Amino acid sequence: MAKPVTIRRLATGVPGLDAILGGGLPEFSFNLVTGPPGSGKTTLAHQLMFALATPEQPALFFTALGEPPWKMLRYQQQFLFFDADKVGSCVHFIDLGSELAQGDFEQVLARIAAEVKALGPAFVFVDSFRSVLAEAHLRDGSMMGMRRFTQQLGTLLAGWQTTSFLIGEYSPHTDPHPVFTVADGILALDQSVQRNSMVRKIQVMKMRGQATSPGVHTLRITGNGLTIFPSAVVRDDNSATPPVNTPVRTETRIPMGVPLLDAMLGGGLPAGYSLLVAGPSGSGKTILATAFLQEGVRLGETGVIVAFEQTPSRSRTHTIDDMVRAGCLGLINTRLTDLSVDEIVQQMVHNITSLKATRVVIDSLSGFELAVAPTFREDFRESLFRLVAVLSGMGVTVLMTSELEDRYTDLRFSPYGTAFLTDAIIVQRYIEVDSSLQRVMAVVKVRGSAHSNDIRRYEITNDGIAIGKPVLHYEGLLGGRPTHAPAPPALPRGAA
């Protein structure tokens, strides 16, 4: 029996693209790059070309845009991936404008074939393919001309044993065309604008011979070119991508850094758990989270904090900065307002992996929701589920804070309905006692573990959170205005 053919996968040089392709681009594949204007098609094509082309494996870039190549290169030079030394040596640009203007598409094919034969490229790009097909349709007047031209061009590209790319504004969803059937791979780009936010996305709709990452992935275009942020995928084996070889949950309990809080949790927070700290503004959620990280540093652990609060306290800023400067803490402190959850997850995974962090803080979920682009807020709950799954799969212990409006008419732990995702919950509330505003906290749950049911007063001091004694002989504490509980009836003398 003959051995199966091994298809070599090419590293694309585009951050995140190899991951969603399933390991790289199949060599000698015939690919389409589609999407609306401005979605990043041409930039992606150039980024691929400059990463892949070498003197031994040159690239040909055919332009059919009705504008000279120098104009396109004028803008592409702004990206860091652009290498002027490769132009003319291993990257070659051919303008098909004159052949298209004559309307002789046999001549267009002949010109492409002649250039490929002369150079023997490993990579061939045609941009914009739709311009070629539009001219073919106008000249021929029927779909048959477009179909014939597509088949001939596809046959040529496949027969040359080149890795080829056709770039165009066709959409596999709305523009059915034979080229989508012939292609080995289809990369569909898209962009959406809501309010003042623009989000670009990419989907691998087809890639023969290998398993790709499903779904739609966000991308960002910067001075470095395209960066793709693969969506985290929760697998059947309860792991999440990207996999990290770190230990998962154990029976170990880790200290919180707040006196008496460990006892309330039943001996500390189980390692690998996710903890939600919910409370109104000013209740000390961030102070508790900072103490959690400080305690880890004291014990020789490293941590990561994702800070979305726009006006962090001065004391917290100094404490966090000190730990960051010491190399004990990774800080993700963004002020962007059009983020995707996957973008944040990728930054977190990078920091956790590089620092070998064991403690992670997200402060806060309320700020997180405001930071993501409007298009992602509809499925924010689902995104949080995937985020928690990824971090759980990495074996880190996670503390998340969530701001709640203290209405006193209901008892909620998260405005997103995600409290069930976490393994433990600490709730903080304000109460009025004798015309004085006081703070109380309680441990609501610790999954699989006994914990204290006490409601305890606490204060915020210069040294952090100081937890006091349980609040006794009161009822209605969680309603905000407790009243003295009636004393239990005295037992008759001599009663057991």
ROZAFI-269003 format. One record per residue (C-alpha): residue in one letter; x, y, z. Coordinates in steps of 0.25 Angstrom, whole numbers, padded with zeros to 4 digits, always signed. Example, Ala and Ser with C-alpha at 12.3 -4.5 7.8 and 13.67 -1.06 7.14 Angstrom:
<rs>
A+0049-0018+0031
S+0055-0004+0029
</rs>
This chain:
<rs>
M+0000+0000+0000
A+0006+0014-0004
K+0009+0023+0007
P+0000+0035+0008
V+0005+0048+0003
T+0011+0058+0013
I+0006+0072+0011
R+0016+0082+0017
R+0011+0094+0024
L+0016+0107+0022
A+0018+0117+0034
T+0011+0130+0029
G+0018+0140+0038
V+0004+0146+0042
P+0002+0145+0057
G-0009+0136+0060
L-0012+0132+0046
D-0005+0118+0047
A-0013+0115+0059
I-0026+0117+0052
L-0021+0110+0040
G-0018+0097+0048
G-0003+0098+0047
G+0000+0107+0035
L-0003+0108+0020
P-0003+0096+0012
E+0008+0096+0001
F+0004+0097-0013
S-0011+0101-0009
F-0020+0109-0017
N-0026+0120-0007
L-0036+0131-0008
V-0035+0144+0001
T-0049+0150+0001
G-0055+0162+0008
P-0061+0176+0007
P-0053+0188+0004
G-0044+0192+0016
S-0045+0179+0023
G-0030+0176+0021
K-0029+0167+0009
T-0018+0174+0001
T-0010+0176+0014
L-0011+0162+0018
A-0006+0157+0004
H+0006+0166+0005
Q+0009+0162+0019
L+0008+0147+0014
M+0017+0150+0002
F+0028+0157+0010
A+0028+0146+0020
L+0029+0135+0010
A+0037+0140-0001
T+0052+0136-0002
P+0062+0137-0013
E+0061+0122-0015
Q+0045+0123-0014
P+0041+0136-0020
A+0027+0142-0021
L+0019+0148-0033
F+0009+0159-0030
F-0001+0162-0041
T-0009+0175-0040
A-0022+0177-0047
L-0027+0188-0039
G-0026+0199-0050
E-0015+0206-0042
P+0000+0204-0044
P+0008+0196-0034
W+0016+0207-0029
K+0004+0214-0023
M+0000+0201-0015
L+0014+0200-0010
R+0014+0214-0006
Y+0004+0210+0005
Q+0009+0196+0008
Q+0023+0202+0011
Q+0017+0208+0024
F+0016+0194+0030
L+0028+0188+0038
F+0027+0175+0030
F+0030+0182+0017
D+0045+0179+0012
A+0050+0188+0001
D+0062+0179-0001
K+0052+0168-0006
V+0045+0176-0016
G+0051+0173-0030
S+0060+0161-0024
C+0050+0151-0018
V+0037+0159-0019
H+0032+0164-0033
F+0020+0172-0037
I+0013+0171-0050
D+0003+0180-0055
L-0008+0174-0063
G-0015+0187-0066
S-0012+0188-0081
E-0016+0173-0084
L-0029+0176-0077
A-0032+0189-0084
Q-0031+0181-0098
G-0041+0171-0093
D-0034+0159-0098
F-0034+0150-0087
E-0027+0139-0094
Q-0016+0149-0094
V-0017+0152-0079
L-0015+0137-0077
A-0004+0136-0086
R+0003+0148-0079
I+0001+0141-0066
A+0007+0128-0071
A+0019+0135-0078
E+0023+0142-0065
V+0021+0129-0056
K+0029+0121-0066
A+0040+0132-0067
L+0042+0133-0052
G+0037+0120-0046
P+0031+0126-0034
A+0027+0118-0022
F+0016+0128-0019
V+0006+0135-0028
F-0004+0146-0024
V-0015+0152-0033
D-0021+0165-0027
S-0032+0168-0030
F-0038+0155-0035
R-0052+0161-0036
S-0047+0172-0045
V-0042+0162-0055
L-0055+0154-0054
A-0064+0167-0055
E-0056+0170-0068
A-0058+0156-0073
H-0073+0157-0071
L-0074+0171-0078
R-0067+0166-0090
D-0073+0152-0091
G-0087+0156-0086
S-0090+0143-0079
M-0086+0135-0067
M-0080+0124-0076
G-0068+0134-0079
M-0066+0136-0065
R-0067+0121-0062
R-0057+0117-0073
F-0047+0128-0069
T-0047+0123-0055
Q-0045+0109-0058
Q-0034+0112-0068
L-0027+0121-0057
G-0029+0111-0046
T-0024+0099-0055
L-0011+0108-0058
L-0009+0111-0044
A-0011+0097-0039
G-0002+0091-0050
W+0010+0100-0047
Q+0012+0095-0033
T+0011+0108-0027
T+0004+0113-0014
S-0006+0123-0020
F-0015+0134-0015
L-0027+0141-0022
I-0031+0153-0015
G-0045+0159-0017
E-0057+0165-0011
Y-0066+0153-0014
S-0073+0147-0002
P-0076+0132+0000
H-0089+0136+0007
T-0095+0145-0004
D-0087+0143-0017
P-0087+0128-0020
H-0077+0126-0031
P-0070+0113-0037
V-0056+0118-0031
F-0061+0115-0017
T-0062+0101-0021
V-0049+0100-0028
A-0041+0107-0017
D-0034+0098-0006
G-0035+0109+0004
I-0044+0121+0007
L-0040+0132+0016
A-0052+0142+0018
L-0050+0155+0024
D-0060+0165+0029
Q-0062+0177+0037
S-0073+0184+0045
V-0075+0198+0050
Q-0084+0201+0062
R-0084+0215+0068
N-0070+0219+0068
S-0064+0205+0068
M-0059+0197+0056
V-0056+0182+0058
R-0050+0174+0047
K-0051+0158+0047
I-0046+0146+0039
Q-0052+0132+0037
V-0045+0120+0031
M-0057+0116+0023
K-0049+0104+0016
M-0036+0098+0016
R-0034+0084+0010
G-0027+0073+0017
Q-0026+0079+0031
A-0034+0083+0043
T-0036+0098+0045
S-0040+0106+0057
P-0056+0108+0055
G-0063+0121+0057
V-0060+0135+0054
H-0047+0141+0060
T-0044+0156+0062
L-0032+0163+0056
R-0026+0177+0058
I-0018+0185+0047
T-0006+0192+0053
G+0008+0197+0048
N+0012+0183+0049
G+0001+0178+0040
L-0010+0168+0043
T-0010+0161+0057
I-0021+0151+0058
F-0027+0147+0072
P-0032+0132+0071
S-0045+0130+0079
A-0043+0121+0091
V-0050+0107+0089
V-0055+0099+0100
R-0052+0084+0096
D-0060+0071+0100
D-0048+0067+0109
N-0051+0080+0118
S-0038+0087+0113
A-0038+0100+0106
T-0029+0105+0095
P-0018+0110+0095
P-0013+0098+0104
V-0003+0101+0114
N+0005+0090+0122
T+0002+0095+0136
P-0004+0087+0147
V-0019+0087+0149
R-0027+0088+0162
T-0021+0081+0174
E-0025+0080+0189
T-0016+0091+0192
R-0022+0104+0199
I-0016+0117+0196
P-0016+0129+0206
M-0024+0142+0202
G-0015+0152+0209
V-0026+0157+0217
P-0027+0153+0232
L-0039+0144+0236
L-0043+0143+0221
D-0036+0129+0220
A-0044+0124+0231
M-0057+0129+0225
L-0054+0122+0212
G-0052+0109+0220
G-0036+0109+0221
G-0033+0118+0209
L-0037+0118+0194
P-0035+0104+0187
A-0024+0106+0177
G-0029+0106+0162
Y-0042+0112+0167
S-0049+0124+0161
L-0054+0134+0171
L-0064+0146+0169
V-0064+0158+0178
A-0076+0165+0176
G-0080+0178+0183
P-0084+0193+0181
S-0074+0204+0178
G-0064+0207+0189
S-0067+0194+0196
G-0052+0190+0195
K-0052+0180+0184
T-0039+0185+0177
I-0032+0186+0191
L-0036+0171+0193
A-0031+0167+0180
T-0018+0175+0182
A-0016+0168+0195
F-0018+0154+0188
L-0007+0158+0178
Q+0002+0163+0189
E+0001+0150+0197
G+0005+0142+0185
V+0017+0150+0183
R+0021+0149+0198
L+0020+0134+0196
G+0029+0134+0184
E+0018+0133+0173
T+0016+0142+0161
G+0003+0148+0157
V-0005+0155+0145
I-0015+0167+0147
V-0024+0172+0136
A-0028+0186+0140
F-0040+0192+0133
E-0043+0203+0144
Q-0041+0217+0138
T-0037+0223+0151
P-0029+0214+0160
S-0026+0218+0174
R-0012+0224+0177
S-0009+0213+0187
R-0013+0202+0178
T-0005+0208+0167
H+0008+0209+0175
T+0006+0195+0180
I+0004+0189+0166
D+0015+0197+0160
D+0025+0192+0171
M+0021+0178+0168
V+0022+0180+0153
R+0036+0187+0154
A+0040+0175+0162
G+0036+0165+0151
C+0026+0158+0160
L+0014+0163+0153
G+0009+0165+0139
L+0000+0177+0136
I-0010+0178+0125
N-0015+0192+0126
T-0022+0196+0114
R-0030+0209+0111
L-0035+0204+0097
T-0050+0203+0095
D-0052+0194+0084
L-0045+0181+0089
S-0050+0167+0087
V-0050+0157+0098
D-0041+0148+0090
E-0031+0159+0089
I-0030+0160+0104
V-0030+0145+0106
Q-0017+0145+0097
Q-0010+0155+0105
M-0014+0148+0118
V-0009+0135+0113
H+0004+0141+0108
N+0007+0148+0122
I+0003+0136+0130
T+0012+0127+0121
S+0024+0136+0121
L+0023+0139+0136
K+0019+0125+0140
A+0008+0132+0148
T-0001+0125+0157
R-0011+0136+0162
V-0019+0145+0152
V-0028+0157+0155
I-0038+0163+0146
D-0042+0177+0151
S-0053+0178+0148
L-0064+0171+0139
S-0072+0184+0139
G-0060+0191+0133
F-0057+0179+0124
E-0071+0180+0118
L-0069+0195+0115
A-0055+0193+0108
V-0060+0182+0098
A-0066+0187+0085
P-0081+0188+0085
T-0082+0177+0075
F-0077+0167+0086
R-0086+0172+0097
E-0098+0164+0092
D-0090+0151+0095
F-0082+0156+0107
R-0087+0145+0116
E-0083+0134+0106
S-0069+0141+0105
L-0067+0141+0120
F-0070+0126+0120
R-0059+0123+0110
L-0050+0132+0117
V-0052+0125+0130
A-0050+0112+0123
V-0037+0116+0117
L-0032+0121+0131
S-0037+0108+0138
G-0030+0100+0128
M-0017+0106+0131
G-0018+0103+0145
V-0017+0118+0150
T-0025+0123+0162
V-0034+0135+0157
L-0040+0146+0165
M-0051+0155+0158
T-0058+0167+0163
S-0071+0172+0159
E-0078+0185+0162
L-0092+0184+0167
E-0103+0195+0170
D-0107+0192+0184
R-0122+0193+0183
Y-0125+0185+0195
T-0137+0179+0189
D-0131+0167+0182
L-0118+0159+0185
R-0110+0158+0172
F-0095+0154+0170
S-0093+0158+0156
P-0101+0167+0146
Y-0097+0157+0135
G-0104+0145+0141
T-0090+0138+0141
A-0088+0135+0156
F-0091+0120+0153
L-0078+0120+0145
T-0069+0123+0157
D-0065+0113+0168
A-0066+0123+0180
I-0073+0136+0183
I-0071+0147+0193
V-0081+0158+0194
Q-0079+0172+0200
R-0091+0181+0204
Y-0093+0194+0212
I-0103+0194+0224
E-0108+0205+0232
V-0107+0203+0247
D-0110+0214+0257
S-0110+0225+0246
S-0096+0220+0242
L-0092+0214+0229
Q-0084+0201+0231
R-0078+0190+0222
V-0081+0175+0223
M-0076+0163+0215
A-0080+0148+0214
V-0075+0136+0207
V-0087+0132+0198
K-0081+0119+0193
V-0068+0111+0192
R-0071+0099+0182
G-0069+0086+0188
S-0064+0091+0202
A-0070+0095+0215
H-0069+0110+0218
S-0074+0121+0228
N-0088+0126+0228
D-0085+0138+0236
I-0088+0152+0232
R-0076+0160+0237
R-0073+0175+0238
Y-0060+0180+0232
E-0053+0193+0231
I-0043+0199+0220
T-0031+0204+0227
N-0017+0209+0223
D-0012+0195+0224
G-0024+0189+0216
I-0036+0181+0219
A-0039+0178+0234
I-0050+0168+0236
G-0057+0169+0250
K-0066+0160+0257
P-0079+0154+0252
V-0091+0163+0252
L-0100+0157+0263
H-0114+0160+0268
Y-0118+0167+0255
E-0128+0162+0244
G-0130+0168+0230
L-0115+0171+0228
L-0115+0169+0214
G-0127+0178+0212
G-0118+0190+0216
R-0125+0194+0229
P-0124+0183+0239
T-0133+0183+0252
H-0130+0176+0265
A-0134+0162+0265
P-0143+0158+0277
A-0136+0150+0288
P-0139+0136+0288
P-0149+0132+0299
A-0143+0128+0312
L-0143+0113+0315
P-0151+0109+0328
R-0143+0107+0340
G-0138+0093+0341
A-0141+0090+0326
A-0130+0083+0319
</rs>
